[in-house]
Each structure stands twice: as C-alpha cells, then as structure tokens.
Amino acid sequence: MTDLAERMKNRAKEREFCGVHAARTFGTQVALSLLIAIGFSLNVAPLHGREHKKKEDFGLTFSAEVAAPENEVLQAVEAVVGDGIIQGSQEYNKDKYVEHASEATSMPLFPAWTQPGTVFYKVRTKILTPTNFKEANDEGTLAVRYVVQARDASRTIVRIDAVFVEDFRRTVHASNGSVEEAEFKDIQDHVDALVLQKSQAEEGEKKRQEELARQALQRKTEDDEASALAASQTSLQTLQQHVEDLRHKVERVIKAPGAQLKSAPFQTASTLKTLETGAEVVIVVTTPYWFGVETEDGQHGWINQQQLESLP
C-alpha cells in the first residue's frame, strides 16, 4: 500500500507540472504574437533602439544613422541585398551565415511601407531552424527588409527588420537583432569602402590636377625662356646692326693713290704721316672740308674729305 500511495503522489505532481508548463507555453505564444503585431503596426522604432538591446528582446525594429549621403548608402544596401548571404544567423547545423538568399521586390511577411524611403528585401526559402529567431524549430522562410531614408545631405537612416515564418504552421518568429545588426555592419563596411574609394579617387584627381598644373607651369616657363632668348637675340641683332650702321657712318677708307695725315685742317699744315690706299680711319671730328680722324695705330690727324670714301 505504501508503494502504491507513493506512485500516485508522484503522478499527481507530474500532472501539476505539465499543466503549469502548458499554461506557460500558451502564455509565451500569446505574448509573442502580440509583440509581433505591435512591432508591425508601429513599424518604426527610435533611431538607436537596437544599439544596446539585450538578445532576449525580440521583434524590435533596428534603426541606425549612417554618416554618408543617401546615394552612397543606397549603393551599399544594394550590394548587401544582392550578395546572396544573410548575416547574423545560420541554418541548423550548417555554416556561420545563411547562404542562397535572393533579392525580392516585395514581401507579404511585412506590412506595406507607406513612409518616405527606399525599400529592399532579401529572402531565403526552405531554411531549417535558423538561429537567433525565437522558438524557430521548423522549415520555413527567412526574410529581411531594409529601408533607406535620407535625414539630410550628409546623413542617412537605415532601418532593418528580420523574421522567420514556418511553412507548415505559418508561425511568425521574431529576430533577436543578430541578423539586423550583422547586416547593418555589412552595410556600414560597404559605405566605408565607398568613402575610401571616393577619397582615393579625389586624391588621385588632386594629384593629376597638380601634375597638369606643374606641366603647364613648366611649359610656360620654357615658353617665357624661349621668348626671352628670342627677344635677346633680336636685341643683339638690332644692336649689331646699329653698330654696323654707326661703323659705316664713322669709318672711312683712304682712296688711291693714298693721303697725307695733316696736323691741322688746312693744306699747308705739316704732314704727320702718309696713309696708303685702303687704310681705314675713324672719323672723330667733322668740318665742312676736313675730317679729324684716328688711324688704326691710334694716331690722330686731319684728312681732306675728298681723299676718303665709305666702307664697302
């Protein structure tokens, strides 16, 4: 009798435990359904609502600001949506991320987006028990929605939601934020790469412009030097021509049969020396009939103008 009473007592405790567990399970499912419904109806969470969230907070929209213009963020999101990978989760007993995802233009698992912004979707079907989705334990569809909104010319808001829906029971499982945070990090990495690429392109263009300016300055310097050289050559030629003109004006040649160099400008003056035909003299002084001249050896005297002729 003692053993029978003990077994009956244990069965009563088991029934009590199962009843409490069933009630808790039912309560959890109801709470989850309400949480998902509230999250979908609100659609938008505070900008930094997920940055310091706990992993047990399921179903909250991830929202963060990127310090980049909208067009750059859109490029980054398009690259992430098209990479075929969903970060922050993994299929049951498989790799560290979800593969074979594809882009989608719409997704009925999310309510229609009616606010400003550009919306993207990435979907993986036939995935078995993805991690980081509350109580996911069947095959179904994992979907991620991205919304890109310009805040101002240099800042952009990115909102990300991820859900898993079972194919058989159509039960919706909310993410604990791992997918959203990992996907956002991937987007941020792409933005950083674009910024770096843009910076390198700008630096390259700056160096190219500097090189063009240096070449232009070098060409201008060379042109200025050539112009200066041409001008100096022209000046030298002009000076030489001027000297030649002066030479023709002041130099004379003794006519045949020669001439006497006089000490004064008259015929009866004493003769200093006799100059041969073709000897050159330089006119120093001019009078109506006589030239005061200097000979090639530096002697000065006077010669009648009739005895001299111009250089050839």
C-alpha positions as protocol buffer text, in pm:
chain_id: "A"
residue {
  index: 1
  type: MET
  ca { x: 0 y: 0 z: 0 }
}
residue {
  index: 2
  type: THR
  ca { x: 286 y: 236 z: 78 }
}
residue {
  index: 3
  type: ASP
  ca { x: 441 y: 192 z: -270 }
}
residue {
  index: 4
  type: LEU
  ca { x: 105 y: 246 z: -445 }
}
residue {
  index: 5
  type: ALA
  ca { x: 40 y: 565 z: -250 }
}
residue {
  index: 6
  type: GLU
  ca { x: 386 y: 695 z: -336 }
}
residue {
  index: 7
  type: ARG
  ca { x: 336 y: 629 z: -711 }
}
residue {
  index: 8
  type: MET
  ca { x: 0 y: 805 z: -711 }
}
residue {
  index: 9
  type: LYS
  ca { x: 153 y: 1101 z: -533 }
}
residue {
  index: 10
  type: ASN
  ca { x: 431 y: 1127 z: -798 }
}
residue {
  index: 11
  type: ARG
  ca { x: 180 y: 1109 z: -1088 }
}
residue {
  index: 12
  type: ALA
  ca { x: -20 y: 1392 z: -931 }
}
residue {
  index: 13
  type: LYS
  ca { x: 296 y: 1607 z: -921 }
}
residue {
  index: 14
  type: GLU
  ca { x: 371 y: 1525 z: -1287 }
}
residue {
  index: 15
  type: ARG
  ca { x: 20 y: 1626 z: -1395 }
}
residue {
  index: 16
  type: GLU
  ca { x: 53 y: 1950 z: -1199 }
}
residue {
  index: 17
  type: PHE
  ca { x: 392 y: 2029 z: -1363 }
}
residue {
  index: 18
  type: CYS
  ca { x: 262 y: 1957 z: -1714 }
}
residue {
  index: 19
  type: GLY
  ca { x: -36 y: 2182 z: -1657 }
}
residue {
  index: 20
  type: VAL
  ca { x: 183 y: 2470 z: -1541 }
}
residue {
  index: 21
  type: HIS
  ca { x: 426 y: 2416 z: -1834 }
}
residue {
  index: 22
  type: ALA
  ca { x: 140 y: 2411 z: -2086 }
}
residue {
  index: 23
  type: ALA
  ca { x: -1 y: 2731 z: -1941 }
}
residue {
  index: 24
  type: ARG
  ca { x: 340 y: 2898 z: -1960 }
}
residue {
  index: 25
  type: THR
  ca { x: 390 y: 2784 z: -2320 }
}
residue {
  index: 26
  type: PHE
  ca { x: 50 y: 2913 z: -2422 }
}
residue {
  index: 27
  type: GLY
  ca { x: 118 y: 3243 z: -2247 }
}
residue {
  index: 28
  type: THR
  ca { x: 452 y: 3278 z: -2424 }
}
residue {
  index: 29
  type: GLN
  ca { x: 296 y: 3219 z: -2766 }
}
residue {
  index: 30
  type: VAL
  ca { x: 24 y: 3475 z: -2699 }
}
residue {
  index: 31
  type: ALA
  ca { x: 279 y: 3731 z: -2578 }
}
residue {
  index: 32
  type: LEU
  ca { x: 497 y: 3670 z: -2885 }
}
residue {
  index: 33
  type: SER
  ca { x: 202 y: 3712 z: -3122 }
}
residue {
  index: 34
  type: LEU
  ca { x: 106 y: 4039 z: -2951 }
}
residue {
  index: 35
  type: LEU
  ca { x: 467 y: 4162 z: -2965 }
}
residue {
  index: 36
  type: ILE
  ca { x: 497 y: 4090 z: -3338 }
}
residue {
  index: 37
  type: ALA
  ca { x: 161 y: 4255 z: -3407 }
}
residue {
  index: 38
  type: ILE
  ca { x: 266 y: 4565 z: -3211 }
}
residue {
  index: 39
  type: GLY
  ca { x: 603 y: 4577 z: -3388 }
}
residue {
  index: 40
  type: PHE
  ca { x: 441 y: 4555 z: -3733 }
}
residue {
  index: 41
  type: SER
  ca { x: 176 y: 4816 z: -3655 }
}
residue {
  index: 42
  type: LEU
  ca { x: 429 y: 5069 z: -3521 }
}
residue {
  index: 43
  type: ASN
  ca { x: 678 y: 4998 z: -3800 }
}
residue {
  index: 44
  type: VAL
  ca { x: 936 y: 5247 z: -3669 }
}
residue {
  index: 45
  type: ALA
  ca { x: 1148 y: 5233 z: -3356 }
}
residue {
  index: 46
  type: PRO
  ca { x: 1379 y: 5502 z: -3213 }
}
residue {
  index: 47
  type: LEU
  ca { x: 1694 y: 5550 z: -3418 }
}
residue {
  index: 48
  type: HIS
  ca { x: 1919 y: 5378 z: -3171 }
}
residue {
  index: 49
  type: GLY
  ca { x: 1667 y: 5136 z: -3024 }
}
residue {
  index: 50
  type: ARG
  ca { x: 1879 y: 4831 z: -3110 }
}
residue {
  index: 51
  type: GLU
  ca { x: 2228 y: 4955 z: -3041 }
}
residue {
  index: 52
  type: HIS
  ca { x: 2224 y: 4850 z: -2675 }
}
residue {
  index: 53
  type: LYS
  ca { x: 1938 y: 4596 z: -2676 }
}
residue {
  index: 54
  type: LYS
  ca { x: 1956 y: 4265 z: -2499 }
}
residue {
  index: 55
  type: LYS
  ca { x: 1940 y: 3946 z: -2705 }
}
residue {
  index: 56
  type: GLU
  ca { x: 1618 y: 3840 z: -2536 }
}
residue {
  index: 57
  type: ASP
  ca { x: 1433 y: 4148 z: -2674 }
}
residue {
  index: 58
  type: PHE
  ca { x: 1268 y: 4004 z: -2984 }
}
residue {
  index: 59
  type: GLY
  ca { x: 1079 y: 4180 z: -3261 }
}
residue {
  index: 60
  type: LEU
  ca { x: 1211 y: 4537 z: -3225 }
}
residue {
  index: 61
  type: THR
  ca { x: 1296 y: 4724 z: -3545 }
}
residue {
  index: 62
  type: PHE
  ca { x: 1667 y: 4800 z: -3586 }
}
residue {
  index: 63
  type: SER
  ca { x: 1736 y: 5162 z: -3683 }
}
residue {
  index: 64
  type: ALA
  ca { x: 2068 y: 5344 z: -3711 }
}
residue {
  index: 65
  type: GLU
  ca { x: 2215 y: 5651 z: -3872 }
}
residue {
  index: 66
  type: VAL
  ca { x: 2496 y: 5640 z: -4127 }
}
residue {
  index: 67
  type: ALA
  ca { x: 2723 y: 5941 z: -4173 }
}
residue {
  index: 68
  type: ALA
  ca { x: 2701 y: 5934 z: -4552 }
}
residue {
  index: 69
  type: PRO
  ca { x: 2470 y: 6078 z: -4820 }
}
residue {
  index: 70
  type: GLU
  ca { x: 2170 y: 5874 z: -4933 }
}
residue {
  index: 71
  type: ASN
  ca { x: 2311 y: 5780 z: -5274 }
}
residue {
  index: 72
  type: GLU
  ca { x: 2619 y: 5618 z: -5118 }
}
residue {
  index: 73
  type: VAL
  ca { x: 2410 y: 5428 z: -4862 }
}
residue {
  index: 74
  type: LEU
  ca { x: 2177 y: 5305 z: -5138 }
}
residue {
  index: 75
  type: GLN
  ca { x: 2477 y: 5166 z: -5328 }
}
residue {
  index: 76
  type: ALA
  ca { x: 2593 y: 4986 z: -5014 }
}
residue {
  index: 77
  type: VAL
  ca { x: 2247 y: 4841 z: -4940 }
}
residue {
  index: 78
  type: GLU
  ca { x: 2204 y: 4724 z: -5299 }
}
residue {
  index: 79
  type: ALA
  ca { x: 2539 y: 4543 z: -5274 }
}
residue {
  index: 80
  type: VAL
  ca { x: 2442 y: 4374 z: -4946 }
}
residue {
  index: 81
  type: VAL
  ca { x: 2094 y: 4277 z: -5069 }
}
residue {
  index: 82
  type: GLY
  ca { x: 2243 y: 4121 z: -5379 }
}
residue {
  index: 83
  type: ASP
  ca { x: 2526 y: 3926 z: -5213 }
}
residue {
  index: 84
  type: GLY
  ca { x: 2313 y: 3612 z: -5152 }
}
residue {
  index: 85
  type: ILE
  ca { x: 2404 y: 3594 z: -4783 }
}
residue {
  index: 86
  type: ILE
  ca { x: 2209 y: 3672 z: -4466 }
}
residue {
  index: 87
  type: GLN
  ca { x: 2446 y: 3753 z: -4182 }
}
residue {
  index: 88
  type: GLY
  ca { x: 2374 y: 3704 z: -3811 }
}
residue {
  index: 89
  type: SER
  ca { x: 2203 y: 3364 z: -3841 }
}
residue {
  index: 90
  type: GLN
  ca { x: 2276 y: 3013 z: -3962 }
}
residue {
  index: 91
  type: GLU
  ca { x: 2079 y: 2714 z: -4077 }
}
residue {
  index: 92
  type: TYR
  ca { x: 2055 y: 2421 z: -3837 }
}
residue {
  index: 93
  type: ASN
  ca { x: 2398 y: 2256 z: -3805 }
}
residue {
  index: 94
  type: LYS
  ca { x: 2543 y: 2449 z: -4102 }
}
residue {
  index: 95
  type: ASP
  ca { x: 2771 y: 2744 z: -4180 }
}
residue {
  index: 96
  type: LYS
  ca { x: 2808 y: 3062 z: -3978 }
}
residue {
  index: 97
  type: TYR
  ca { x: 2568 y: 3252 z: -4206 }
}
residue {
  index: 98
  type: VAL
  ca { x: 2272 y: 3179 z: -4430 }
}
residue {
  index: 99
  type: GLU
  ca { x: 2351 y: 3123 z: -4797 }
}
residue {
  index: 100
  type: HIS
  ca { x: 2143 y: 3110 z: -5119 }
}
residue {
  index: 101
  type: ALA
  ca { x: 1934 y: 3415 z: -5032 }
}
residue {
  index: 102
  type: SER
  ca { x: 1786 y: 3621 z: -5313 }
}
residue {
  index: 103
  type: GLU
  ca { x: 1651 y: 3970 z: -5372 }
}
residue {
  index: 104
  type: ALA
  ca { x: 1277 y: 4037 z: -5377 }
}
residue {
  index: 105
  type: THR
  ca { x: 1071 y: 4336 z: -5481 }
}
residue {
  index: 106
  type: SER
  ca { x: 802 y: 4272 z: -5220 }
}
residue {
  index: 107
  type: MET
  ca { x: 739 y: 4055 z: -4916 }
}
residue {
  index: 108
  type: PRO
  ca { x: 392 y: 3990 z: -4764 }
}
residue {
  index: 109
  type: LEU
  ca { x: 550 y: 3894 z: -4431 }
}
residue {
  index: 110
  type: PHE
  ca { x: 599 y: 4268 z: -4368 }
}
residue {
  index: 111
  type: PRO
  ca { x: 326 y: 4534 z: -4368 }
}
residue {
  index: 112
  type: ALA
  ca { x: 333 y: 4773 z: -4662 }
}
residue {
  index: 113
  type: TRP
  ca { x: 582 y: 5058 z: -4616 }
}
residue {
  index: 114
  type: THR
  ca { x: 397 y: 5390 z: -4657 }
}
residue {
  index: 115
  type: GLN
  ca { x: 657 y: 5632 z: -4523 }
}
residue {
  index: 116
  type: PRO
  ca { x: 934 y: 5805 z: -4724 }
}
residue {
  index: 117
  type: GLY
  ca { x: 1233 y: 5592 z: -4815 }
}
residue {
  index: 118
  type: THR
  ca { x: 1355 y: 5319 z: -5048 }
}
residue {
  index: 119
  type: VAL
  ca { x: 1269 y: 4960 z: -4952 }
}
residue {
  index: 120
  type: PHE
  ca { x: 1468 y: 4643 z: -5028 }
}
residue {
  index: 121
  type: TYR
  ca { x: 1404 y: 4276 z: -4943 }
}
residue {
  index: 122
  type: LYS
  ca { x: 1629 y: 3971 z: -4915 }
}
residue {
  index: 123
  type: VAL
  ca { x: 1473 y: 3625 z: -4877 }
}
residue {
  index: 124
  type: ARG
  ca { x: 1585 y: 3269 z: -4814 }
}
residue {
  index: 125
  type: THR
  ca { x: 1321 y: 2996 z: -4853 }
}
residue {
  index: 126
  type: LYS
  ca { x: 1329 y: 2634 z: -4734 }
}
residue {
  index: 127
  type: ILE
  ca { x: 1563 y: 2710 z: -4447 }
}
residue {
  index: 128
  type: LEU
  ca { x: 1564 y: 2475 z: -4149 }
}
residue {
  index: 129
  type: THR
  ca { x: 1555 y: 2616 z: -3794 }
}
residue {
  index: 130
  type: PRO
  ca { x: 1757 y: 2938 z: -3837 }
}
residue {
  index: 131
  type: THR
  ca { x: 1933 y: 3057 z: -3524 }
}
residue {
  index: 132
  type: ASN
  ca { x: 1854 y: 3382 z: -3338 }
}
residue {
  index: 133
  type: PHE
  ca { x: 1479 y: 3359 z: -3410 }
}
residue {
  index: 134
  type: LYS
  ca { x: 1263 y: 3292 z: -3104 }
}
residue {
  index: 135
  type: GLU
  ca { x: 1148 y: 2928 z: -3083 }
}
residue {
  index: 136
  type: ALA
  ca { x: 1215 y: 2858 z: -3452 }
}
residue {
  index: 137
  type: ASN
  ca { x: 1212 y: 2479 z: -3493 }
}
residue {
  index: 138
  type: ASP
  ca { x: 1083 y: 2401 z: -3842 }
}
residue {
  index: 139
  type: GLU
  ca { x: 1147 y: 2469 z: -4210 }
}
residue {
  index: 140
  type: GLY
  ca { x: 1031 y: 2799 z: -4349 }
}
residue {
  index: 141
  type: THR
  ca { x: 1121 y: 3140 z: -4499 }
}
residue {
  index: 142
  type: LEU
  ca { x: 1370 y: 3392 z: -4357 }
}
residue {
  index: 143
  type: ALA
  ca { x: 1306 y: 3745 z: -4482 }
}
residue {
  index: 144
  type: VAL
  ca { x: 1491 y: 4073 z: -4424 }
}
residue {
  index: 145
  type: ARG
  ca { x: 1358 y: 4419 z: -4504 }
}
residue {
  index: 146
  type: TYR
  ca { x: 1582 y: 4726 z: -4545 }
}
residue {
  index: 147
  type: VAL
  ca { x: 1451 y: 5083 z: -4554 }
}
residue {
  index: 148
  type: VAL
  ca { x: 1682 y: 5370 z: -4653 }
}
residue {
  index: 149
  type: GLN
  ca { x: 1574 y: 5726 z: -4565 }
}
residue {
  index: 150
  type: ALA
  ca { x: 1768 y: 6049 z: -4618 }
}
residue {
  index: 151
  type: ARG
  ca { x: 1797 y: 6255 z: -4300 }
}
residue {
  index: 152
  type: ASP
  ca { x: 1990 y: 6542 z: -4457 }
}
residue {
  index: 153
  type: ALA
  ca { x: 2255 y: 6594 z: -4722 }
}
residue {
  index: 154
  type: SER
  ca { x: 2522 y: 6403 z: -4531 }
}
residue {
  index: 155
  type: ARG
  ca { x: 2328 y: 6161 z: -4304 }
}
residue {
  index: 156
  type: THR
  ca { x: 2104 y: 5864 z: -4384 }
}
residue {
  index: 157
  type: ILE
  ca { x: 1883 y: 5642 z: -4171 }
}
residue {
  index: 158
  type: VAL
  ca { x: 1884 y: 5265 z: -4228 }
}
residue {
  index: 159
  type: ARG
  ca { x: 1602 y: 5052 z: -4079 }
}
residue {
  index: 160
  type: ILE
  ca { x: 1624 y: 4672 z: -4085 }
}
residue {
  index: 161
  type: ASP
  ca { x: 1370 y: 4400 z: -3984 }
}
residue {
  index: 162
  type: ALA
  ca { x: 1413 y: 4023 z: -3998 }
}
residue {
  index: 163
  type: VAL
  ca { x: 1151 y: 3749 z: -3944 }
}
residue {
  index: 164
  type: PHE
  ca { x: 1125 y: 3374 z: -3990 }
}
residue {
  index: 165
  type: VAL
  ca { x: 790 y: 3212 z: -4088 }
}
residue {
  index: 166
  type: GLU
  ca { x: 731 y: 2838 z: -4072 }
}
residue {
  index: 167
  type: ASP
  ca { x: 595 y: 2682 z: -4391 }
}
residue {
  index: 168
  type: PHE
  ca { x: 356 y: 2438 z: -4222 }
}
residue {
  index: 169
  type: ARG
  ca { x: 207 y: 2626 z: -3927 }
}
residue {
  index: 170
  type: ARG
  ca { x: 273 y: 2977 z: -4069 }
}
residue {
  index: 171
  type: THR
  ca { x: 402 y: 3077 z: -3727 }
}
residue {
  index: 172
  type: VAL
  ca { x: 598 y: 3405 z: -3731 }
}
residue {
  index: 173
  type: HIS
  ca { x: 920 y: 3412 z: -3528 }
}
residue {
  index: 174
  type: ALA
  ca { x: 1081 y: 3744 z: -3445 }
}
residue {
  index: 175
  type: SER
  ca { x: 1456 y: 3804 z: -3463 }
}
residue {
  index: 176
  type: ASN
  ca { x: 1660 y: 3886 z: -3155 }
}
residue {
  index: 177
  type: GLY
  ca { x: 1850 y: 4153 z: -3353 }
}
residue {
  index: 178
  type: SER
  ca { x: 2154 y: 3950 z: -3453 }
}
residue {
  index: 179
  type: VAL
  ca { x: 2057 y: 3945 z: -3821 }
}
residue {
  index: 180
  type: GLU
  ca { x: 1976 y: 4316 z: -3829 }
}
residue {
  index: 181
  type: GLU
  ca { x: 2296 y: 4416 z: -3654 }
}
residue {
  index: 182
  type: ALA
  ca { x: 2515 y: 4191 z: -3869 }
}
residue {
  index: 183
  type: GLU
  ca { x: 2350 y: 4310 z: -4191 }
}
residue {
  index: 184
  type: PHE
  ca { x: 2389 y: 4672 z: -4083 }
}
residue {
  index: 185
  type: LYS
  ca { x: 2758 y: 4615 z: -4009 }
}
residue {
  index: 186
  type: ASP
  ca { x: 2795 y: 4474 z: -4361 }
}
residue {
  index: 187
  type: ILE
  ca { x: 2623 y: 4785 z: -4500 }
}
residue {
  index: 188
  type: GLN
  ca { x: 2847 y: 5012 z: -4293 }
}
residue {
  index: 189
  type: ASP
  ca { x: 3155 y: 4827 z: -4421 }
}
residue {
  index: 190
  type: HIS
  ca { x: 3039 y: 4883 z: -4778 }
}
residue {
  index: 191
  type: VAL
  ca { x: 2979 y: 5252 z: -4708 }
}
residue {
  index: 192
  type: ASP
  ca { x: 3327 y: 5283 z: -4556 }
}
residue {
  index: 193
  type: ALA
  ca { x: 3473 y: 5115 z: -4866 }
}
residue {
  index: 194
  type: LEU
  ca { x: 3285 y: 5359 z: -5091 }
}
residue {
  index: 195
  type: VAL
  ca { x: 3405 y: 5654 z: -4884 }
}
residue {
  index: 196
  type: LEU
  ca { x: 3764 y: 5526 z: -4903 }
}
residue {
  index: 197
  type: GLN
  ca { x: 3731 y: 5469 z: -5277 }
}
residue {
  index: 198
  type: LYS
  ca { x: 3588 y: 5818 z: -5320 }
}
residue {
  index: 199
  type: SER
  ca { x: 3867 y: 5966 z: -5110 }
}
residue {
  index: 200
  type: GLN
  ca { x: 4131 y: 5782 z: -5311 }
}
residue {
  index: 201
  type: ALA
  ca { x: 3969 y: 5896 z: -5636 }
}
residue {
  index: 202
  type: GLU
  ca { x: 3963 y: 6257 z: -5513 }
}
residue {
  index: 203
  type: GLU
  ca { x: 4325 y: 6230 z: -5401 }
}
residue {
  index: 204
  type: GLY
  ca { x: 4418 y: 6081 z: -5739 }
}
residue {
  index: 205
  type: GLU
  ca { x: 4234 y: 6360 z: -5920 }
}
residue {
  index: 206
  type: LYS
  ca { x: 4403 y: 6618 z: -5699 }
}
residue {
  index: 207
  type: LYS
  ca { x: 4745 y: 6474 z: -5783 }
}
residue {
  index: 208
  type: ARG
  ca { x: 4652 y: 6464 z: -6152 }
}
residue {
  index: 209
  type: GLN
  ca { x: 4547 y: 6829 z: -6143 }
}
residue {
  index: 210
  type: GLU
  ca { x: 4868 y: 6919 z: -5958 }
}
residue {
  index: 211
  type: GLU
  ca { x: 5071 y: 6735 z: -6222 }
}
residue {
  index: 212
  type: LEU
  ca { x: 4882 y: 6912 z: -6502 }
}
residue {
  index: 213
  type: ALA
  ca { x: 4943 y: 7246 z: -6329 }
}
residue {
  index: 214
  type: ARG
  ca { x: 5313 y: 7161 z: -6289 }
}
residue {
  index: 215
  type: GLN
  ca { x: 5340 y: 7069 z: -6657 }
}
residue {
  index: 216
  type: ALA
  ca { x: 5156 y: 7385 z: -6759 }
}
residue {
  index: 217
  type: LEU
  ca { x: 5389 y: 7594 z: -6541 }
}
residue {
  index: 218
  type: GLN
  ca { x: 5691 y: 7417 z: -6688 }
}
residue {
  index: 219
  type: ARG
  ca { x: 5565 y: 7480 z: -7043 }
}
residue {
  index: 220
  type: LYS
  ca { x: 5501 y: 7845 z: -6958 }
}
residue {
  index: 221
  type: THR
  ca { x: 5849 y: 7878 z: -6809 }
}
residue {
  index: 222
  type: GLU
  ca { x: 6001 y: 7718 z: -7118 }
}
residue {
  index: 223
  type: ASP
  ca { x: 5793 y: 7944 z: -7344 }
}
residue {
  index: 224
  type: ASP
  ca { x: 5895 y: 8251 z: -7142 }
}
residue {
  index: 225
  type: GLU
  ca { x: 6261 y: 8149 z: -7160 }
}
residue {
  index: 226
  type: ALA
  ca { x: 6232 y: 8091 z: -7534 }
}
residue {
  index: 227
  type: SER
  ca { x: 6061 y: 8428 z: -7576 }
}
residue {
  index: 228
  type: ALA
  ca { x: 6325 y: 8598 z: -7365 }
}
residue {
  index: 229
  type: LEU
  ca { x: 6602 y: 8428 z: -7565 }
}
residue {
  index: 230
  type: ALA
  ca { x: 6439 y: 8528 z: -7892 }
}
residue {
  index: 231
  type: ALA
  ca { x: 6398 y: 8882 z: -7765 }
}
residue {
  index: 232
  type: SER
  ca { x: 6761 y: 8895 z: -7652 }
}
residue {
  index: 233
  type: GLN
  ca { x: 6876 y: 8755 z: -7986 }
}
residue {
  index: 234
  type: THR
  ca { x: 6665 y: 9014 z: -8163 }
}
residue {
  index: 235
  type: SER
  ca { x: 6810 y: 9286 z: -7941 }
}
residue {
  index: 236
  type: LEU
  ca { x: 7161 y: 9161 z: -8008 }
}
residue {
  index: 237
  type: GLN
  ca { x: 7094 y: 9156 z: -8379 }
}
residue {
  index: 238
  type: THR
  ca { x: 6949 y: 9505 z: -8356 }
}
residue {
  index: 239
  type: LEU
  ca { x: 7250 y: 9623 z: -8157 }
}
residue {
  index: 240
  type: GLN
  ca { x: 7488 y: 9463 z: -8404 }
}
residue {
  index: 241
  type: GLN
  ca { x: 7302 y: 9626 z: -8689 }
}
residue {
  index: 242
  type: HIS
  ca { x: 7315 y: 9958 z: -8509 }
}
residue {
  index: 243
  type: VAL
  ca { x: 7687 y: 9918 z: -8452 }
}
residue {
  index: 244
  type: GLU
  ca { x: 7730 y: 9829 z: -8817 }
}
residue {
  index: 245
  type: ASP
  ca { x: 7534 y: 10137 z: -8918 }
}
residue {
  index: 246
  type: LEU
  ca { x: 7746 y: 10356 z: -8692 }
}
residue {
  index: 247
  type: ARG
  ca { x: 8059 y: 10194 z: -8827 }
}
residue {
  index: 248
  type: HIS
  ca { x: 7958 y: 10283 z: -9179 }
}
residue {
  index: 249
  type: LYS
  ca { x: 7893 y: 10637 z: -9066 }
}
residue {
  index: 250
  type: VAL
  ca { x: 8221 y: 10698 z: -8881 }
}
residue {
  index: 251
  type: GLU
  ca { x: 8468 y: 10476 z: -9064 }
}
residue {
  index: 252
  type: ARG
  ca { x: 8631 y: 10565 z: -9395 }
}
residue {
  index: 253
  type: VAL
  ca { x: 8888 y: 10414 z: -9633 }
}
residue {
  index: 254
  type: ILE
  ca { x: 9179 y: 10603 z: -9791 }
}
residue {
  index: 255
  type: LYS
  ca { x: 9133 y: 10649 z: -10167 }
}
residue {
  index: 256
  type: ALA
  ca { x: 9406 y: 10585 z: -10420 }
}
residue {
  index: 257
  type: PRO
  ca { x: 9682 y: 10692 z: -10451 }
}
residue {
  index: 258
  type: GLY
  ca { x: 9692 y: 10746 z: -10068 }
}
residue {
  index: 259
  type: ALA
  ca { x: 9666 y: 11052 z: -9842 }
}
residue {
  index: 260
  type: GLN
  ca { x: 9871 y: 11261 z: -9605 }
}
residue {
  index: 261
  type: LEU
  ca { x: 9768 y: 11288 z: -9241 }
}
residue {
  index: 262
  type: LYS
  ca { x: 9793 y: 11659 z: -9156 }
}
residue {
  index: 263
  type: SER
  ca { x: 9849 y: 11814 z: -8817 }
}
residue {
  index: 264
  type: ALA
  ca { x: 9574 y: 12077 z: -8881 }
}
residue {
  index: 265
  type: PRO
  ca { x: 9267 y: 12107 z: -9111 }
}
residue {
  index: 266
  type: PHE
  ca { x: 9436 y: 12302 z: -9393 }
}
residue {
  index: 267
  type: GLN
  ca { x: 9662 y: 12211 z: -9682 }
}
residue {
  index: 268
  type: THR
  ca { x: 9972 y: 12395 z: -9565 }
}
residue {
  index: 269
  type: ALA
  ca { x: 9978 y: 12221 z: -9225 }
}
residue {
  index: 270
  type: SER
  ca { x: 10262 y: 11985 z: -9154 }
}
residue {
  index: 271
  type: THR
  ca { x: 10230 y: 11619 z: -9256 }
}
residue {
  index: 272
  type: LEU
  ca { x: 10228 y: 11369 z: -8971 }
}
residue {
  index: 273
  type: LYS
  ca { x: 10242 y: 11058 z: -9189 }
}
residue {
  index: 274
  type: THR
  ca { x: 10138 y: 10922 z: -9527 }
}
residue {
  index: 275
  type: LEU
  ca { x: 9848 y: 10671 z: -9534 }
}
residue {
  index: 276
  type: GLU
  ca { x: 9836 y: 10403 z: -9800 }
}
residue {
  index: 277
  type: THR
  ca { x: 9539 y: 10329 z: -10027 }
}
residue {
  index: 278
  type: GLY
  ca { x: 9277 y: 10115 z: -9845 }
}
residue {
  index: 279
  type: ALA
  ca { x: 9387 y: 10211 z: -9494 }
}
residue {
  index: 280
  type: GLU
  ca { x: 9090 y: 10256 z: -9256 }
}
residue {
  index: 281
  type: VAL
  ca { x: 9036 y: 10553 z: -9029 }
}
residue {
  index: 282
  type: VAL
  ca { x: 8766 y: 10654 z: -8783 }
}
residue {
  index: 283
  type: ILE
  ca { x: 8610 y: 10998 z: -8808 }
}
residue {
  index: 284
  type: VAL
  ca { x: 8635 y: 11185 z: -8480 }
}
residue {
  index: 285
  type: VAL
  ca { x: 8562 y: 11545 z: -8586 }
}
residue {
  index: 286
  type: THR
  ca { x: 8375 y: 11679 z: -8891 }
}
residue {
  index: 287
  type: THR
  ca { x: 8427 y: 12018 z: -9061 }
}
residue {
  index: 288
  type: PRO
  ca { x: 8294 y: 12136 z: -9398 }
}
residue {
  index: 289
  type: TYR
  ca { x: 8610 y: 12016 z: -9583 }
}
residue {
  index: 290
  type: TRP
  ca { x: 8818 y: 11814 z: -9339 }
}
residue {
  index: 291
  type: PHE
  ca { x: 8772 y: 11512 z: -9111 }
}
residue {
  index: 292
  type: GLY
  ca { x: 8951 y: 11477 z: -8784 }
}
residue {
  index: 293
  type: VAL
  ca { x: 9042 y: 11105 z: -8782 }
}
residue {
  index: 294
  type: GLU
  ca { x: 9208 y: 10832 z: -8578 }
}
residue {
  index: 295
  type: THR
  ca { x: 9425 y: 10581 z: -8760 }
}
residue {
  index: 296
  type: GLU
  ca { x: 9441 y: 10207 z: -8693 }
}
residue {
  index: 297
  type: ASP
  ca { x: 9752 y: 10259 z: -8479 }
}
residue {
  index: 298
  type: GLY
  ca { x: 9576 y: 10526 z: -8268 }
}
residue {
  index: 299
  type: GLN
  ca { x: 9734 y: 10840 z: -8420 }
}
residue {
  index: 300
  type: HIS
  ca { x: 9513 y: 11148 z: -8465 }
}
residue {
  index: 301
  type: GLY
  ca { x: 9521 y: 11398 z: -8753 }
}
residue {
  index: 302
  type: TRP
  ca { x: 9329 y: 11560 z: -9033 }
}
residue {
  index: 303
  type: ILE
  ca { x: 9247 y: 11435 z: -9383 }
}
residue {
  index: 304
  type: ASN
  ca { x: 9067 y: 11617 z: -9662 }
}
residue {
  index: 305
  type: GLN
  ca { x: 8721 y: 11468 z: -9722 }
}
residue {
  index: 306
  type: GLN
  ca { x: 8796 y: 11424 z: -10091 }
}
residue {
  index: 307
  type: GLN
  ca { x: 9066 y: 11169 z: -10007 }
}
residue {
  index: 308
  type: LEU
  ca { x: 8825 y: 10935 z: -9819 }
}
residue {
  index: 309
  type: GLU
  ca { x: 8541 y: 10700 z: -9918 }
}
residue {
  index: 310
  type: SER
  ca { x: 8284 y: 10498 z: -9726 }
}
residue {
  index: 311
  type: LEU
  ca { x: 8338 y: 10134 z: -9631 }
}
residue {
  index: 312
  type: PRO
  ca { x: 8211 y: 9879 z: -9886 }
}
